[in-house]
Each structure stands twice: as C-alpha cells, then as structure tokens.
Amino acid sequence: MIELAQDAGFCRACFAPAPAQTRVCGACGERRIIAHPELFTLSIAHLDCDAFYAAIEKRDDPSLADKPVIIGGGVRGVVSTACYVARTYGIKSAMPMFKARKACPDAVVIKPNMAKYAEVGRAVRKMMLDLTPMVEPLSIDEAFLDLTGTARLHGAPPAITLARLQERIESELGVTASVGLSHNKFLAKMASDLDKPKGFSVIGRAETKAFLARQPVTAIWGVGRAMAARFEQDGLKTIAQLQEMDAGDLGKRYGELGLRLARLAHGRDARRVKPQRETKSVSSETTFNADIKDPRRLEDILWELCEKVSARMKASGFEGRVVTLKLKTADFKTVTRRATLDAPDNLARGAFAAARRMLHETAGGKSYRLIGVGFSGLSSAHDHGEADLFDDGREKIAAQEKAIDAIREKFGKDAIGAGRALRRARERIRERNR
C-alpha cells in the first residue's frame, strides 16, 4: 500500500509520491505532477476517451497524426467526432458536414467504422471493470466509476489507480483518456472536461460552490441549446446567479428542471454510480445526400437500417415490442410513427414489415432527407414457448437471418445480402461514380 500524506501529490508519469508544491518529479524528472488537498479522499470518477473515433483512426494510420481528421460522412450528414487538430478550425460534434468541410477544406474525412470502435470500447470497459464492478457506462467510450473502498485491493488510493488506468489504456489500446475525480457524478463529469486531452482534474468538496459560481449555466450537464436560450432571455448567465436564487422560485419558473438546477448549482448530486444502465431502445438512421421521394428507394434504405438494428438487437440479447419509424422532410420537419407488435421481436423482417406499413401510411408523396427505424419496449430475448411452436414461418425466417448473420460475421457485412440490399449496394456504387 502506497503511503501518502493527505496534502501530497504524485507524478502521473511514474506514480511516485510528490510534495504538494513540487513541479518536477524527483524520481523521473517529468513535469506531470498532480496535487490537491482532497486528492486522496475522493473516489467518484468520470473517464472519457479523447476524440475516440478519430484517435482510433490516427492510431491505425500514423500518417494522419498531425492532420485534421473528421469522422462523419455524406454532404448532408453530421460530424461524429473531430480530432483536436480539426477542433482548432471550430469543428465540433453534431456540426453539419458541409459546414465542417467549409471550415477546414483540407480535413481528412473518414466514414465511421462502428464495429472497430465498439471493439476498442469493449476493451476500455473491461479495463475499468478490472478495477471495480461499480462502472456505469454512458456511451461507447465513457463511464462513471465508483472506487470507494478499493485502496487496499489495488495498493493505492483511487486517484493513483485511475492514473494507472489512463496509462494502461494508452499503452495497450493506443488512445488517450481524460479523468475527472470528485465527490459526486455531476462534478466528476464536469472535471473530466477541464483539461482535455489526457487530462486529470479534481474538484474537491471545499471548493465546490466557489468553482461552480465561476462557470456559465451552460456548463451544467443536460442544459441544451433551447434551455440555454431561455436562460439568456431570463438574464441568467452564470451558475453564481442560480446559487443566489431560491429553490422554490426556480421550481416555479422551470418546473422539475428548476429544482434540479437548484441542487446542481450548489454541487449537490445524490445519484449513485449504477453498474447497469437500462437500454430503452435500439435504432439506426441515415441522412441522404439528396432528398428522396421514390417509395421504393425509401423502402430499400429502410430494409438496410432494419438489418442493422436487428443485428444489434440479436448481439445484445434483446427483443422489442414497439417499432418506431422516423422521417425528416425536406423542410426539416420530423415525423415519428410507432407500431406495437403482437409479440416481442428482433428480426429484420419483423421490423421492416411494421415500418414499411407506417412508411406507406405516412410518406404521402413527400420528399425526405432522413429515415430511421428502431425497436423499443425491450426485454431479454428468450426461446419462444408453446404459443409459437406452430409458427413455422417465423422459425424459418429466424433461421435464415441467423445464417446470414453468421456469414457476415465471418466474411464481412457485404458478404451476403437480400435482393433489396444488393439493389441498394448498386445504387451506392452509381452515386460514388457520378
């Protein structure tokens, strides 16, 4: 067990103890000292990989190291991830691709490879679980961790254990991560954004209120663009202003959100780190390069999306009772339709049958820029019981899809496809050759 003074720090390069005021490590000479009065008493952390998708692409292609890289695609798609070089041009996640290309014409644009990213994400998750079972995933590359009571197990306080985890992720997986350490989830997540990339930031109990007072209201997790605009109209710009307001007044003005703001403005967050997060839906959508009106083309794309969603449902062991169709018109209006199935399903053909009916009921000869489909009302997949013994049709479809999934898993997703998928593939080739 590493013995450390309460006001000490340590070197993030070699993990040697270091006096609080030291700037250079006496053991290795590196200038990577981290010190904080509460450093060794805090145990709630948020770990977030840095520009995750772009970092993986740069890892796999060293020639991209110093280049601006954008993960996204299509003229009318959006940016999934921008590397830190690209961010210097003002490019950020969810920005329309045409704006990103205009801001940085020389950027290298790479279409997402979700299978590759998911594999690295699973490896990161396993490393977290090697330290504590109290891991609450937020996305493919980030999670909360509760390391309370693990010091004896790992021979070091949580702060050093987390720094070692950062080093392991970088050395074994070739990507970097940033850590926020605090006394609750809200502040840990806020801390992880303070010093990216490869950062390690701490927000202690004693400094919580003063630290928050300096932050803009938009720094509160969950305050989106619409809420920020409302705050602007109401003259609320800083968390300090929220701290001065009565919780009851905030509740009257903003409802339940106002009461939440009152708590978070003072750094109060009683939520525990929950090892399992309930998956509520599985979906996929795509934005077209040009608006589409032809019902057959919309159907072909819808089938492709149903196959994607079905594959993810099967891999996750889910079945869904509700199928949702999403459309976005040429003038950016979003249309959503839902259908409840007779029984839970995870087959592509089941999703397509329901979504296709809704498409024809809704399309009305309009042009669309986006289409999406998803399952919700999820439950664990199980062997169908006596009620389904005579459903030979479903069993045959399930067997066919299982065989197709196995072939794709072994030889790649383009190894085999139904007629619709093959026709769609030919269309994509023609679009690229134009």
N, C-alpha and C positions, 0 to 999 in steps of 0.2 A: 504494500500500500504506500503510495507516494505521500509523504508528509509535507504539508504546505501551510504556511502562515495564512491567516484569514485575509490579510491585506496584500498578499503576494500576487504575482502573475506567473506566466510561463511562456516559453518560446514555442510558437506554432510550428517551427521547423524541426526542432529536435525534442520538444516536450519537456525540456529541462526547467526546473523552477527558476524564477527570476524575481528580484525585488521589484516592488511596485513602480519605482521611478526609473528603472533601467530601460534604456532604449536599444542596447545591443546585447545579444545573448553572450554570456561569458563562456558558454560551453561550445557553441558552434559559430559565433560571430555574426549570425543573421539578425536583421532588424525586423523581426516578426514577433515582437513581444506584445502580449495582450494582458492587461491588468485592469481590475475593477474591484472596488471594496466588497462586492457581493458575488464575485466570480465563482467562488467555490461553495456557495449556498443555494444556487439556482439549479433547477432540474427540468424545466419545461422548455422544449426547443422546437424550432421550425427549421427544417432543412429543405433547401430549394436548389436544384441544379441550375447552373448558369447557362442561359441561351441553349437549352438542352438539345433540341433538334439540330441547330446549327453547329453546336460543339461536336456532336457525333459525326456530322458530315466533314468537319475540319479534321477530326481525328483520323477518319478513313481516307482523306485526301490531303496530305500535307501541303500541296501546292495552294490550298485555299487559306492557309494560316493567316496571312495579312490582308486578305481580300474581304470586301463587304459581301456577306452571304445572307440571302433571304430564303427561308423555307416557305413555299407557297406555290401558287401556280395559277395559270389562266389569266386572261386580260381582266376578267371581272371577279376574280377570286380575291381573297384577303391574305395578309401576311400571317402565317402561323407563328414563326419565330424569326427574329432578326439578330444576327451576331452583334457584338459590341462595336465592331468597326462600322457596320451598317447603321447602328443607332446614332452614330455621330452625324449622320445625314438627316436625322429626325425621323427615321423609320422605326415603327413600333408595331407590336402585335395588333391584329384586327384592322390594320390600315388597309384600304383598298389597294390591290396590286398596281393599278395604273398610277396611283399617287406615289407608291414606293418606287416604281420604275422611273418616274419623272424626277423624284428627289435624288435618285442615285442611278443614272443610266448604266454605269459600269458594274452594278451589283451582279453577282452570280446568283441566279435563281434556280433553286432545286425543288422538285416536287417532293412532298413528304413521303417517307418510307416508314409507315407506321409499324410494320412488323419488326423492323430493325430497332426502332426507338423503344418499342414495347419490351424487346428482349433486354436492352440495357436498363430500362426502368425496373424490370423484374430483378435484375442483379443488384441494383441500388436498394430496392426494397428488402432483399434478402440480407444485405449488409446491415440495414437498420434493425431487422429482426434478430440478428446475431447479438445485438446489444440489449434489446428489451422487447418483450411482447407487446408493450404499450406503444404501438405505432398506428397512427390514424392517417391513412393516405388522403390527400386532397386531389392529386392528379397523378399522371404517369411518372412525374419526376419530383414531387414534393410531398412532405408529410409532417405531421406533428409527432414528437416523441416525448414520452414521459420517462425520465431516467431516475426518478425518485427511488432511493434505496439500492442503487446499482454500484455504488462506490466500492463496496467490499468485493463484489463479484469481479469487477474489472481492475481493481487495484488502483483506482484513480477517481477523482470526482467527475461528475458529468461533463464539465467543461473540457477537460483533457480527453475524455472518451470521445466527445464529439469532434474535437480537432483531429484525433487519430482516424475517425471515420472519414473526415474530409480527405485526409492524405491517402487513405485506402481507396476511396472512390477514384481519385485522380490517378493513382499509380496502377490500379488494376483495370479500370474501365476507360481511362483517357479523357474523362470530362471532369469539370470542377463543380463545386457546390458551395453555397453560402449558408451560414448558420446564424440564427437569431436565438439568443438564450435569455429567458426571463422567468417571471413567476406566474404567468398565465399565457394562454394561447394567443389572445389578441396582441399582446405586447411582443411575444416571440415572433409572430409573423411580421409585425412591423419592424422588428430589429433585423430580420433577415434581409430586408430590402435596403438597409442603410449603407452597406459597404460592398456592393457587388462590383465585379465578380470575385469569387474566392474570399469572401468576407467572413468575419466572425464578430458579431456585435452583441452587446449586452445592455439590457435595460433593467436596472435594479428597482427594488421596492421604494427606496428612499427618494429616488429621482423621478419616479413615475409621473406625478402630477406636473412637475416643472417641465419635464421633457415633452409631455403631451401638449402643454399650453403653447409651445412654440410651433406646433405642427398645424398645417391647414386642415380644415374639416374634411377635405378630400382624402386625407391620409387614413381615415377610418375605413377599415375593411368593410366592403359592402355598399359604400356610398358611390353610386354610379353617376353617369352624366346628368340624368334627369334630376336626381336629388341634389347634385352639386349646383345645378342651375336654380333650383328652388332656394337653396341656401343663399346663393348670390342675390336673388331678389329680396330675401329677408335680411340682407346685410350681415350674414354670418360667414366669416372667412376663416377664423381660427378656432381651434379647439378650446383656447382660453375663453372665448365668448360663450361656448357651450358650458364650460365649467362654472361660469358665473350665473347661469340660468337655473331656475327651479325645475326639478324633475317633473313636477305636476304640470308646469307651463309647457314644457317640451312635449309631454304626453298629449296635452290638449291640442297643440299645434300640429304635431306629426304622428299622433296615434302611437301604436306599439313601437314603431321605429324611434319615436321621440324618447320613450322610456329606455330603449336600448342605447341611444346616444348618450343619455344622461349617465348611464353606467360606464360606458366605454370612455367617455370624456375624462373620467376620474381613474381610468385604468382598472375598473372592476370587471372581471370576467370569471364567472364561476364554472364555466364549461370544463368538463374533464376530457382528457385525451381518450377517445373511444377507439379501441383496436379495430372494430369492424364498422364500416360506413355502409349504410343500406343503398344498394343500387336501385334507383327508381325507374330508369328507362335505358334502353339501348337504341341508338338511332344513327343515321348517316344521311348526309345531304350533299348536294353539289350545286355550284353556281355555273351557269352556262356562259360561254364566251359571247354568244349572241342569243337573243330571245328566241324561244321555241314555241311554236303554235301547233305543229303537227302532232296529233294524239298518238300516232304510232311511235314517233321518236320519243315522246314523253314516256310511253309505256316501256320502251327498251331501256331507257335510263333508269326508270323505276325498278325494273327487274334486276338490274345490276346492283342497285342500292339494297334491294331486298336480299340478295345473295350475301352482300357484305354484312348486313345486320344479322342475318341468320347464322353466319359463320361465327360471329362474335357471341351470339346467344348460346350456341352449342358449346363453344370453347369455355364460356363462363358457367355453364350448367344451369341456364335459365330457360324458363318458358314464360310467355306473356299472354295476358288475356285481352289486351287492348292494342289495336294497330292504329297508328297516327300517320296521317298524310299531311305534309306541309308544302305549300306552294307560295311563291312570291311573284307577284305580277310585274310587268314591265315598268309600272309606276311605283314599285317598291311596297305595295300593299301585301301583307302576309295573310294567307288563308290557311286555316288549320281545320282538319276534319278527323273525327275519331270513330272507330267501329269496335264494338265488343264482340269477341269471338264466342262461339258456343263452348269451346274448351280451350285451355291454355295451349299454346303452340310455339314452336321456334323454327319452323320450316320456312324456307324462302317462298315456296309456292303458297303456303298459307297466308303469309304477309302480303304477297303480291295479289292474291285473289281479292282480299279485303281492300287493299289500297287502290287497285285498278277500278273497282266499283266506285269508290269515292272520287277517283280522278275523273271518271266519265260523268259523274253527277255534278261535279264542281267546275270542270275546265271551261265549259261554255264558249269554246272557240277563241278564248283569250290567249295572248302571248305571255310566256312566263320566263323569268330569269333564274329561278331556283326551284328545285324539287327535293323533298326529303321524305324519309319514312322511318318509323321506329316502332318498337314494342314497348309497352308499359304494363302496369299491373303484374309485375314479375313475381315468380315463385320458382322454387328449385325444380329442375327437370326431374322426372321420375318415369319409371316404366308404366305404360298405360295399363290400367286394370281391366277388370272383366267387361266394363262397358265398351271398351274399344277392341275386344277380341275379334269382332266381326268386321272391323273397319279395315278390310284388306287394302283399300285404296290408299289410306294414309300410311300403312305399313310399307307398301311398295314405294311410295314417294320418299318416305324416310330412308329406306334402304338405298334408293338411287342417290339421294343427296349425300348420304354418308359415304358412298363410294366415290362420288365426285370430290367431296372434301378431302378424302384420303389421297386421291391422285394429285390434287392441288398442293396438299401439304408436302408431298414428296417431290413433285416436279415443278412447282410454282403455280401461282394463281391463274396464269394464262394457259396452263397445260390442257384444260378441257373446259368447254362451255356449251350451254344450250344454244338453240338457234338464235334467240334474241341477243344473247351475249356476243355471239360471233358476228351478227349483223352490226352491233354497236362497235365492236372492235374495228370492223372495216370502215365504219364512219369516222372513227378517230384517226385512222391512218389517212383517209382522204382529207380531213381537216388539217392535219400536220403538213400535208404535201401542197396545200393551197398557197 
